[in-house]
């Protein structure tokens, strides 16, 4: 098993990433390319460079340490991204956190020590949640962490797209108490158009997981992509056929706007209209007609 993983964030006292109070660990790397992604910093496996303009005081240290000489004193045009080698010397030099390295390598033992710090707060329901990105993109590391937590009596949750080899998923199931599982579209062609991959493996894995352990479906409701009545009904029928009791509707939002800017990327949100309250309530009512408990957002 892999002994280290690349982590973008450790979120403590998380209450929307599974039951109870949890330590949510966000791993970098994702095989999907969802056009509306709100966590662009987790897509790539390698560490990335943030630049947060409002924190920059223009002390100039970053300019002098950059070996490529691509950092300027202009906050609006701070760095020539296409020439950046991600050496991260600017992030090490910046005392105000304007430049930040996103992505840190942890060994299994190091990340487990971080989890152990929160154990007094877990109570009967809390524990570890692996998220991302796609936590199973780094599956060897994730499986080792999950196994270590199970041996220590810590509850385990995996928040996943399900896009992983079924043989690997069988191993993950052994050490996972609950899956928070995205189903983004029931039509394989439309799923591929929106995410870059079709949904065959995703639906197959959902079927397998539902026969072996607890699974709760997440429906990211994206306007113009999967919010039509036909897709919502097909999703509900599929979930109902597997005797899965919960669907959490996660409405599209544009809260990732700043993250795209910090990475020097253009955000995708102008391509989507905002959902209104009626859109979300309509989706909820359609799903509930199939006897499935439905929440807006994740309410455990």
C-alpha positions, 0 to 999 in steps of 0.5 A: 500500500502507498505510504503517502498522499497529497492533501489539499485541506484538513477540515476539523469539526465538520458537520456536513461530511457525514454523521456527527462531528468529523475530520474531513480530509480532502485529497488532491486528484480527480479523474472527472472534469466536471465543468461546474466544479467548485473545488478546482484546487483538488483536480490536479494531483500535484501541489498548486500555487495560490495567489490571494491578492488582498493579502499581498502587501508588496514587500517584494521578497517573492520577486527576489526569490523567484528563479524564473523572474516571473513575479512582478510588483503589480498585484493585478498581474502578479505572476506569469502562470504559464512560465511558473515551475511550481517551485513554491519559493514565493510561498515560502517567502510570503509572510502574509500568505498571499502566495500559498502552496495548495497540496501537502504530502502526508504519510499515513502515520502523519495523517492518522496523528491528525485524525487522532487529535480530534477523537475526543470530539467524535462521540458516538457518531463522528469520525473520519471522512475522506473527500476531495477531489476524488479520494479514491484517485489516491486509492492505495493511500486512502485504503490504508488510512481507512483500514488504520481508522477501522482498527482504531474504532474510528467511524469511516465515511468516503465521499466519492464520485464512484469512478474507480475500478470495481476491484478497488472499490471492493477493497474500499468497502471493507473499511468504510461505514458509509459512502456519500455517493455522487450520481450526476446524471443517469444518461451516459452520454450526457454524463460524459459531456458534463464530466468527461467520463461516462457513468457505467462504472459509477452505476455498477459500483453504486449497485455493489456498494448498496448490497454490502454497506451503507450508501447515501446518494448526492445529487449535485443539481446543476441547471441545464445539465441534470435538473430536468424532470426526466433525469431526476425521475430516472435517478430516483427510480435507480436509487429506489431499485437499490433500496437506498433510503436517502438522496441529498440534493446539493444545489449548484453554486458559484462559491468556487469563484475565488479559488479559480482566481487564486489559481489564475484560472477563469471560473466557469460560472457564467455558463450557468444560470442560478437555481431558484428556490422553486427549482430545488423544491420541484426536484425534492418533490419528484424524488420524494414521490418514490419514497426516498428521504430527501434533503437540500444540502446534507443534513445527517 
